[in-house]
Amino acid sequence: MLSILIPAYNVEEYIERCLESIRNQVYKDFEVIIINDGSTDGTLLKIIDFCKKDSRFKYFTKENGGQMSAYLMGLKFVKGDIVGFVDPDDTIEP
């Protein structure tokens, strides 16, 4: 299984586009761990709503500490043999 880590801080503008691009992949054996890094905008609400629609997507929230601290936290939750890192403003082609 593939685990994908996404740090998210104040990215409500484009987080859904990123998550949707991952959900639409042909390869389906993956999990997505989203770390909300203390967002102060609507990022967390968009993440929660998206995760309700697909059980492969999980989120965790922490105080703001930066991208690296979000990745380090996310590594504690991965279950896959392979880990990929995606920025929240990225989209992934199928």
Protein Blocks (a to p, Z undefined) as FASTA:
>chain_A
ZZdddddehillmmmmmmmmmmmpmblcbcdddddehiablmlmmmmmmmmmomkbccdd
dddebjklmmmmmmmmpcbfbdcdddfkbccdZZ
